Amino acid sequence: MTQINENYSLKKYNTFGVDVKARYFATPQSIQEIIDILENKRECFPFMIIGEGSNILFTRDFNGLVLKPAIRGIKIISSDREHCYAEVGAGENWDEFVHWAVESNLAGVENLSLIPGSAGSSPIQNIGAYGAEVSDIIEKVNYLDLETLEIKSLPAGECHFGYRTSIFKYQLKNRIVITSVIFRLNTAHIYNTTYGNLQEEVEKMGDLSLATVRQAVINIRNSKLPDPKIIGNAGSFFKNPVLGKEVACKIRQNYSSMPFYNLPGDLVKIPAGWLIEQCGWKGKKTGNAGVHDKQALVLVNHGNATGMEIKELAGKIMESVYEKFSIRLEPEVNII
Ligand SMILES: Cc1cc2nc3c(=O)[nH]c(=O)nc-3n(C[C@H](O)[C@H](O)[C@H](O)COP(=O)(O)OP(=O)(O)OC[C@H]3O[C@@H](n4cnc5c(N)ncnc54)[C@H](O)[C@@H]3O)c2cc1C
């Protein structure tokens, strides 16, 4: 039977390092353990699921049960000439899975090296970096339906994947627990090194291989992003806004240096970090919360910031970006 801890500090379980408590906290190691808790511990409700807390901002104690599924295991379930299908338990660490894939000579995840979090959370916001998104290689997501306690599977085509979004972030939010994900890895190595300075970094390391691409991504990330073990943060706090081309052109009449990336359907993506920097927030501190001095898209906990302090700072940033550019920023982080 899974142990249920009472009045449990979540400081170690969120990368912002915010000191909040859960009324109850449990780390079930199997689907059956989750079902047992849900059937027998009604007094612990409401509940929420966490992975490694790298995309969550807690603004208060949670007066219910926090479940952190610790379902482990990486196993190859089938393969053909082109693909190898691996089922990965929700509680596996994402980067350990990427390391496993690269060591196993399987391609498709190397650009997503070093993204914090668990494998089970990877489909939720369709994690992405360096020109790749996890939806490119997801075959199926297995989950427990919390209403019926049935185990179900959703093929990738029905997951409504988009830029940092999926069905799990909206329609299925708080209604399911992802238990494992089936990834479709490639036996052939097709590299994607066109994003940013990735190609240049790979060249410094020698021959093009899965291992050199992974190491190049790790090097770039380490040089740009603050390590949550040293300074609390949840990576990009805001999504990069997507605007119609016409709207963006109008803004560029006043701000000709505004960077943008063309997207299909007459849309453009604007780097939120640039907008925040233009409003003078880069490196700013308000109390214990602040904006990172190298990457304005990252909000940081300088010490003992509360979740409310960080949320208020985010609100002020959103206001000033709206005032200057008439663009509404949307948080990428889940605010609880
Ligand atoms: C330094 C840093 C860099 C980052 N860089 C990137 C990046 O490059 N690209 C990117 O996309 N993201 C990035 N992130 C964000 C983060 O790594 C991802 O969103 C990651 O997938 C979150 O995983 P997690 O296990 O920590 O999820 P958590 O933060 O614990 O949870 C996120 C959400 O998923 C839900 N959830 C978690 N597990 C389950 C489950 N098993 N079933 C159902 N719901 C669940 C939670 O309720 C919550 O709503 C970064 C974060 C940090 C700290």
The ligand as a Gaussian input file, in Angstrom:
#p B3LYP/6-31G(d) Opt

LIG

0 1
 C       15.421000      25.035000     -16.813000
 C       14.177000      24.592000     -17.546000
 C       14.211000      24.490000     -18.945000
 C       13.072000      24.078000     -19.649000
 N       13.146000      23.973000     -21.003000
 C       12.081000      23.561000     -21.712000
 C       12.151000      23.427000     -23.140000
 O       13.203000      23.646000     -23.757000
 N       11.040000      23.024000     -23.806000
 C        9.865000      22.737000     -23.156000
 O        8.898000      22.370000     -23.829000
 N        9.768000      22.843000     -21.804000
 C       10.834000      23.249000     -21.069000
 N       10.743000      23.364000     -19.706000
 C        9.468000      23.071000     -19.040000
 C        9.374000      21.617000     -18.472000
 O       10.620000      21.012000     -18.476000
 C        8.381000      20.753000     -19.264000
 O        7.118000      21.358000     -19.325000
 C        8.239000      19.346000     -18.658000
 O        7.565000      18.493000     -19.556000
 C        7.499000      19.358000     -17.324000
 O        7.630000      18.079000     -16.772000
 P        7.371000      17.802000     -15.234000
 O        7.439000      16.325000     -15.051000
 O        8.268000      18.605000     -14.393000
 O        5.853000      18.295000     -15.116000
 P        5.193000      19.090000     -13.904000
 O        5.724000      20.485000     -13.894000
 O        5.296000      18.309000     -12.651000
 O        3.679000      19.106000     -14.386000
 C        3.292000      19.849000     -15.526000
 C        1.779000      19.638000     -15.762000
 O        1.540000      18.291000     -16.111000
 C        0.632000      17.668000     -15.201000
 N        1.128000      16.277000     -15.047000
 C        2.385000      15.900000     -14.713000
 N        2.506000      14.573000     -14.762000
 C        1.298000      14.067000     -15.156000
 C        0.780000      12.761000     -15.384000
 N        1.539000      11.653000     -15.256000
 N       -0.517000      12.639000     -15.765000
 C       -1.309000      13.740000     -15.919000
 N       -0.890000      14.997000     -15.694000
 C        0.409000      15.167000     -15.311000
 C        0.670000      18.489000     -13.945000
 O       -0.549000      18.422000     -13.232000
 C        0.914000      19.883000     -14.524000
 O       -0.306000      20.457000     -14.949000
 C       11.878000      23.763000     -18.947000
 C       11.853000      23.848000     -17.550000
 C       12.995000      24.254000     -16.845000
 C       12.969000      24.293000     -15.356000

